[in-house]
Amino acid sequence: MADSTWKNKICNPAQLGGIETSVMDNGPGRGTRVAWINTGTGLRYKVVIDRAMDIAEAFYNQHSLAWLSHLGITPPEPFSDKGIDWIRTFGGGLLITCGLTHVGGPEADAYGERGLHGQISNTPAEIESIIQPDPIAGKMEMSITGRIKQTQLFGPNLELRRTISGRVGEASIRIHDEVLNRGNTPAPHMLLYHFNFGWPLVDEGTDIIWQGAWESREGEPNNKIFQEGNNFRKCSAPLEEHTGGGEEAAFIDVTPDNAGVCVCGLYNAQIGVALALRFQKKQLPWLTNWQHWGRGEYVTGLEPGTNPPIGQAKAREQNELIHLSPGESRTYDLEIEVFNNEKSINDFLKHNLS
């Protein structure tokens, strides 16, 4: 921690930051396990243990970073996996995990029936460890690790082992995921990290930052936003045509840097806050930019994935569907960093704003 003026002045590390677990006791989320993580920098966020360790609220100082739906947090509904049932449990939040075998709209074929965006976000985690920081001993790292099982007899048996970590004194969130096939047959695998950003980080004129070749969602000819000549890298004012189910999206073959790292994010000059989202091209080669500017439902998503959200059937047809053999695993690493100092913001924009 750069500022060490706390030395010899604290006896409890919680004065600086750390992880606090609790159970919600009111409203739709009653009975749901959560963990508040405080980085000691103004960045603090809520991990929903019972919802695949996804992230709900997230704040940087007084500014909310995440978009929250009308619903908010609810307990997991494991059988909410038909048609568009997923929307009924979609609380928004900084991160919703989609997968582990299907990402995209509802579909059915010879391989089975699959609901919107899969089952994993409606599955609770078994907590494996919580490591608290111990600044007095020079240990600034903190982490929470859990296992989430998407399984059925005679069917895919996948396990997500997730670690969310950070350091006291750094405004960042690190996610390390391992998806393991614990079954005895090959299993299809698709994964999408549905990051949802909202006001005030997202506001009229906020820069949406990404680089790469793009096309409107599945080549939609009537996509109102993602068309050549439109400035779709600036957040819009609320749009009447996005009332209800109005939305647009683009699929981006995201461009990595020389180290294979892809960077996207947001910058709001009005509040002087930027957010960078980093991931590895070899792990997550695609990025989806979702824009939904409904009145009172004002959100944009930046969503790294193994595939665009085209569904298992189309990925199979295009020979792009991953299959994990028994005992095979894949790992995924992502990082969010938030900053508000001029030098860091200028460096971020210089290297990533096209």
C-alpha positions as CSV (number, residue, x, y, z in Angstrom):
1,M,0.0,0.0,0.0
2,A,1.6,3.2,-1.2
3,D,0.2,5.3,1.7
4,S,1.7,3.6,4.9
5,T,0.6,6.3,7.4
6,W,-1.7,3.7,9.0
7,K,1.3,1.9,10.4
8,N,1.3,1.6,14.2
9,K,-2.2,3.2,14.2
10,I,-4.5,0.3,13.6
11,C,-5.1,-3.1,15.4
12,N,-7.9,-4.4,13.2
13,P,-7.2,-4.8,9.4
14,A,-10.9,-4.1,8.7
15,Q,-10.0,-0.4,9.2
16,L,-8.2,-0.6,5.8
17,G,-10.2,-3.3,4.0
18,G,-11.1,-6.9,3.7
19,I,-13.9,-9.4,3.1
20,E,-17.1,-9.6,5.2
21,T,-19.6,-12.4,4.6
22,S,-23.3,-12.2,5.6
23,V,-26.8,-13.5,4.7
24,M,-29.4,-11.1,3.4
25,D,-32.5,-11.0,5.6
26,N,-35.1,-8.9,3.7
27,G,-36.7,-8.5,0.3
28,P,-36.5,-10.9,-2.6
29,G,-32.9,-11.8,-1.7
30,R,-33.7,-13.0,1.8
31,G,-31.5,-16.0,2.7
32,T,-28.9,-15.3,0.0
33,R,-25.2,-15.5,1.1
34,V,-23.1,-12.5,0.0
35,A,-19.6,-11.2,0.6
36,W,-18.7,-7.5,0.7
37,I,-15.1,-6.8,-0.4
38,N,-13.5,-3.5,0.4
39,T,-10.2,-2.7,-1.2
40,G,-9.5,0.4,0.9
41,T,-9.3,2.6,-2.2
42,G,-12.9,3.6,-2.6
43,L,-13.6,0.4,-4.7
44,R,-15.9,-1.9,-2.9
45,Y,-18.2,-4.6,-4.3
46,K,-20.6,-7.4,-3.3
47,V,-20.0,-11.0,-4.3
48,V,-23.2,-13.1,-4.4
49,I,-22.0,-16.4,-3.1
50,D,-25.3,-18.1,-3.9
51,R,-25.3,-16.9,-7.5
52,A,-22.1,-18.5,-8.8
53,M,-20.0,-15.8,-7.0
54,D,-21.2,-13.2,-9.4
55,I,-20.8,-9.5,-8.5
56,A,-23.8,-7.3,-7.8
57,E,-23.3,-3.8,-6.5
58,A,-19.9,-2.1,-7.1
59,F,-18.9,1.4,-6.1
60,Y,-15.9,3.6,-6.6
61,N,-16.0,6.4,-3.9
62,Q,-19.5,7.8,-4.3
63,H,-20.0,6.5,-7.8
64,S,-21.9,3.4,-8.7
65,L,-20.2,1.3,-11.5
66,A,-22.8,-1.4,-12.0
67,W,-26.3,-1.4,-13.5
68,L,-28.9,-3.0,-11.3
69,S,-32.3,-4.3,-12.6
70,H,-35.6,-3.7,-11.0
71,L,-35.3,-7.1,-9.4
72,G,-32.0,-6.9,-7.6
73,I,-30.5,-10.0,-5.9
74,T,-32.7,-13.1,-5.6
75,P,-31.8,-16.6,-4.4
76,P,-30.7,-19.1,-7.0
77,E,-33.5,-20.8,-9.0
78,P,-31.7,-23.9,-10.4
79,F,-34.7,-24.9,-12.6
80,S,-35.0,-21.5,-14.2
81,D,-33.4,-22.8,-17.3
82,K,-36.2,-23.0,-19.9
83,G,-36.9,-20.4,-22.6
84,I,-36.3,-16.9,-21.3
85,D,-36.8,-17.8,-17.6
86,W,-33.2,-16.5,-17.1
87,I,-34.5,-12.9,-17.4
88,R,-36.8,-13.4,-14.4
89,T,-33.8,-13.9,-12.2
90,F,-31.5,-11.3,-13.9
91,G,-30.7,-8.8,-11.2
92,G,-28.1,-7.0,-13.3
93,G,-25.0,-6.3,-11.3
94,L,-21.4,-5.8,-12.3
95,L,-21.0,-9.4,-13.4
96,I,-23.4,-12.2,-14.4
97,T,-21.7,-15.4,-15.6
98,C,-23.4,-17.1,-18.6
99,G,-22.7,-20.8,-19.5
100,L,-21.2,-23.3,-18.8
101,T,-22.5,-25.2,-21.8
102,H,-24.7,-22.7,-23.6
103,V,-24.5,-18.9,-24.2
104,G,-27.3,-17.2,-26.2
105,G,-31.0,-17.4,-26.8
106,P,-33.2,-20.4,-26.0
107,E,-33.0,-23.3,-28.4
108,A,-33.7,-27.0,-28.8
109,D,-32.3,-29.7,-31.1
110,A,-31.2,-33.3,-31.1
111,Y,-28.7,-32.5,-28.3
112,G,-31.4,-31.2,-25.9
113,E,-33.3,-28.1,-24.8
114,R,-31.3,-25.0,-23.6
115,G,-32.6,-21.8,-22.0
116,L,-31.3,-18.3,-22.4
117,H,-27.6,-18.0,-21.2
118,G,-27.5,-21.4,-19.4
119,Q,-27.7,-22.5,-15.8
120,I,-24.5,-21.4,-14.0
121,S,-25.7,-18.0,-12.6
122,N,-28.5,-19.8,-10.8
123,T,-26.1,-22.1,-8.9
124,P,-24.7,-21.5,-5.4
125,A,-21.1,-21.9,-4.6
126,E,-19.4,-24.1,-2.0
127,I,-16.9,-21.8,-0.3
128,E,-13.4,-23.3,-0.2
129,S,-11.4,-20.5,1.4
130,I,-11.5,-16.9,2.4
131,I,-8.1,-15.3,2.9
132,Q,-8.1,-12.0,4.7
133,P,-5.4,-9.3,4.3
134,D,-3.0,-8.8,7.2
135,P,-1.4,-5.5,6.6
136,I,0.5,-5.5,9.9
137,A,2.3,-8.6,8.8
138,G,2.8,-7.2,5.3
139,K,0.2,-9.3,3.6
140,M,-2.1,-7.1,1.5
141,E,-3.6,-9.9,-0.7
142,M,-7.2,-11.1,0.0
143,S,-9.3,-13.6,-1.9
144,I,-12.4,-15.7,-1.8
145,T,-12.6,-19.1,-3.6
146,G,-15.5,-21.3,-4.2
147,R,-16.7,-24.3,-6.3
148,I,-19.9,-24.1,-8.4
149,K,-21.2,-27.4,-9.9
150,Q,-23.3,-27.6,-13.0
151,T,-24.2,-31.2,-13.1
152,Q,-26.8,-33.9,-13.7
153,L,-26.8,-37.7,-13.8
154,F,-26.1,-39.1,-17.3
155,G,-25.3,-35.5,-18.5
156,P,-22.6,-32.8,-18.5
157,N,-20.8,-32.6,-15.2
158,L,-18.9,-29.4,-15.2
159,E,-17.4,-27.6,-12.2
160,L,-16.4,-23.9,-12.0
161,R,-13.7,-23.1,-9.4
162,R,-13.7,-19.3,-9.0
163,T,-11.3,-17.1,-7.1
164,I,-12.0,-13.4,-6.7
165,S,-9.0,-11.6,-5.4
166,G,-7.3,-8.2,-4.9
167,R,-4.9,-6.2,-2.7
168,V,-5.7,-3.7,-0.1
169,G,-4.6,-0.4,-1.5
170,E,-5.3,-1.3,-5.2
171,A,-8.6,-0.4,-7.0
172,S,-8.8,-3.6,-8.9
173,I,-10.8,-6.9,-9.0
174,R,-9.1,-10.1,-10.3
175,I,-11.1,-13.1,-11.4
176,H,-9.5,-16.5,-11.9
177,D,-11.8,-19.3,-13.1
178,E,-11.1,-22.9,-13.9
179,V,-13.8,-25.0,-15.7
180,L,-13.3,-28.7,-15.2
181,N,-15.1,-31.6,-16.8
182,R,-15.7,-34.0,-13.9
183,G,-17.9,-36.3,-15.9
184,N,-17.0,-39.4,-17.9
185,T,-18.1,-38.1,-21.3
186,P,-17.0,-35.1,-23.4
187,A,-19.1,-32.0,-22.5
188,P,-19.8,-28.9,-24.6
189,H,-18.5,-25.7,-23.1
190,M,-19.4,-22.0,-23.7
191,L,-18.7,-19.1,-21.3
192,L,-19.6,-15.4,-21.3
193,Y,-18.8,-12.8,-18.7
194,H,-21.8,-10.5,-18.8
195,F,-20.4,-7.2,-17.3
196,N,-23.2,-4.6,-16.9
197,F,-22.3,-1.0,-16.4
198,G,-24.7,1.8,-15.3
199,W,-25.1,5.4,-14.2
200,P,-23.2,7.4,-13.3
201,L,-20.2,5.7,-14.8
202,V,-22.4,5.2,-17.9
203,D,-24.0,8.5,-18.9
204,E,-24.5,10.6,-22.0
205,G,-21.1,11.1,-23.7
206,T,-19.3,8.4,-21.7
207,D,-16.6,6.8,-24.0
208,I,-17.1,3.0,-24.7
209,I,-13.6,1.7,-25.3
210,W,-12.7,-1.4,-27.4
211,Q,-10.8,-2.2,-30.5
212,G,-11.4,-4.9,-33.2
213,A,-13.3,-5.9,-36.2
214,W,-17.1,-6.0,-35.5
215,E,-20.4,-6.8,-36.9
216,S,-23.9,-6.1,-35.7
217,R,-25.4,-9.0,-33.7
218,E,-25.6,-12.0,-36.1
219,G,-25.5,-9.5,-39.0
220,E,-28.7,-7.8,-38.1
221,P,-29.6,-5.5,-41.0
222,N,-31.8,-3.2,-39.0
223,N,-29.5,-2.7,-36.1
224,K,-30.0,1.0,-35.3
225,I,-26.8,1.7,-33.4
226,F,-24.1,-0.6,-34.9
227,Q,-23.9,0.7,-38.4
228,E,-20.9,2.3,-40.2
229,G,-21.0,6.0,-39.7
230,N,-22.7,5.9,-36.3
231,N,-20.8,7.0,-33.2
232,F,-21.6,3.9,-31.2
233,R,-18.6,4.4,-28.9
234,K,-20.3,7.2,-27.0
235,C,-23.1,6.4,-24.6
236,S,-26.4,7.7,-25.8
237,A,-29.2,9.6,-24.0
238,P,-32.2,7.4,-23.2
239,L,-33.9,6.3,-26.4
240,E,-37.6,5.9,-26.9
241,E,-37.0,3.0,-29.3
242,H,-35.3,1.1,-26.4
243,T,-38.5,1.1,-24.3
244,G,-39.3,-2.4,-23.3
245,G,-37.2,-4.9,-25.2
246,G,-35.3,-2.5,-27.4
247,E,-31.6,-3.1,-27.6
248,E,-28.7,-3.5,-29.9
249,A,-25.4,-5.5,-29.8
250,A,-22.2,-6.0,-31.7
251,F,-19.9,-9.0,-31.8
252,I,-16.3,-7.9,-31.8
253,D,-13.2,-9.9,-32.8
254,V,-11.3,-8.0,-30.2
255,T,-7.7,-6.9,-30.9
256,P,-5.0,-7.9,-28.3
257,D,-1.8,-6.1,-27.5
258,N,1.6,-7.7,-28.1
259,A,1.3,-9.7,-25.0
260,G,-2.1,-11.2,-26.0
261,V,-4.1,-9.1,-23.6
262,C,-7.3,-7.4,-24.7
263,V,-8.5,-4.2,-23.0
264,C,-11.9,-2.6,-23.1
265,G,-13.6,-0.2,-20.8
266,L,-15.4,3.1,-20.1
267,Y,-14.4,6.7,-19.4
268,N,-16.7,9.4,-18.0
269,A,-14.9,12.7,-18.2
270,Q,-17.7,14.4,-16.3
271,I,-16.9,12.5,-13.1
272,G,-13.3,11.8,-13.9
273,V,-13.5,8.0,-13.6
274,A,-12.2,5.4,-16.0
275,L,-12.6,1.6,-15.8
276,A,-10.5,-0.9,-17.7
277,L,-11.4,-4.5,-18.2
278,R,-8.6,-6.8,-19.2
279,F,-8.7,-10.4,-20.4
280,Q,-6.6,-12.8,-22.6
281,K,-7.4,-13.3,-26.3
282,K,-6.4,-16.9,-26.3
283,Q,-8.8,-17.6,-23.5
284,L,-11.7,-15.3,-24.5
285,P,-11.4,-14.4,-28.2
286,W,-14.7,-12.6,-28.5
287,L,-16.3,-9.4,-27.0
288,T,-19.9,-8.4,-27.2
289,N,-21.0,-4.8,-26.7
290,W,-24.7,-4.7,-25.6
291,Q,-26.4,-1.3,-25.5
292,H,-29.8,-0.8,-24.0
293,W,-30.7,2.8,-23.5
294,G,-34.3,2.4,-22.1
295,R,-35.7,5.0,-19.9
296,G,-35.1,3.8,-16.3
297,E,-33.3,0.8,-17.8
298,Y,-30.1,2.4,-18.9
299,V,-27.2,0.0,-19.3
300,T,-24.3,-1.1,-21.5
301,G,-22.6,-4.4,-21.4
302,L,-19.0,-5.4,-22.2
303,E,-19.0,-9.2,-22.4
304,P,-15.8,-11.2,-23.1
305,G,-16.6,-14.8,-24.1
306,T,-15.3,-18.0,-25.6
307,N,-17.9,-17.4,-28.3
308,P,-20.4,-14.6,-29.1
309,P,-23.8,-15.3,-27.6
310,I,-24.9,-17.3,-30.7
311,G,-26.0,-20.4,-28.9
312,Q,-24.7,-23.9,-28.8
313,A,-26.4,-25.1,-32.0
314,K,-24.9,-22.3,-34.2
315,A,-21.5,-22.7,-32.6
316,R,-21.6,-26.5,-33.3
317,E,-22.7,-25.7,-36.9
318,Q,-19.8,-23.4,-37.4
319,N,-17.4,-25.9,-35.8
320,E,-16.6,-23.5,-33.1
321,L,-18.1,-25.3,-30.1
322,I,-15.6,-26.2,-27.5
323,H,-15.7,-29.7,-26.0
324,L,-14.0,-30.6,-22.8
325,S,-12.8,-34.3,-22.5
326,P,-13.2,-36.1,-19.1
327,G,-10.7,-34.5,-16.7
328,E,-9.9,-31.6,-19.1
329,S,-10.0,-28.1,-17.8
330,R,-9.8,-24.5,-19.1
331,T,-8.7,-21.4,-17.2
332,Y,-9.8,-17.8,-17.6
333,D,-8.3,-14.7,-16.1
334,L,-9.9,-11.2,-16.0
335,E,-9.1,-8.0,-14.2
336,I,-11.1,-4.8,-13.6
337,E,-9.1,-1.7,-12.7
338,V,-10.7,1.7,-11.8
339,F,-8.8,4.9,-11.7
340,N,-9.4,8.7,-11.4
341,N,-6.0,10.3,-11.6
342,E,-5.1,12.2,-14.8
343,K,-2.0,10.3,-15.7
344,S,-3.5,6.9,-15.4
345,I,-6.6,8.0,-17.4
346,N,-4.5,9.6,-20.1
347,D,-2.3,6.4,-20.4
348,F,-5.4,4.3,-20.7
349,L,-6.9,6.5,-23.4
350,K,-3.7,6.8,-25.3
351,H,-3.3,3.1,-25.7
352,N,-6.9,2.1,-26.1
353,L,-9.1,4.9,-27.4
354,S,-9.4,4.5,-31.2
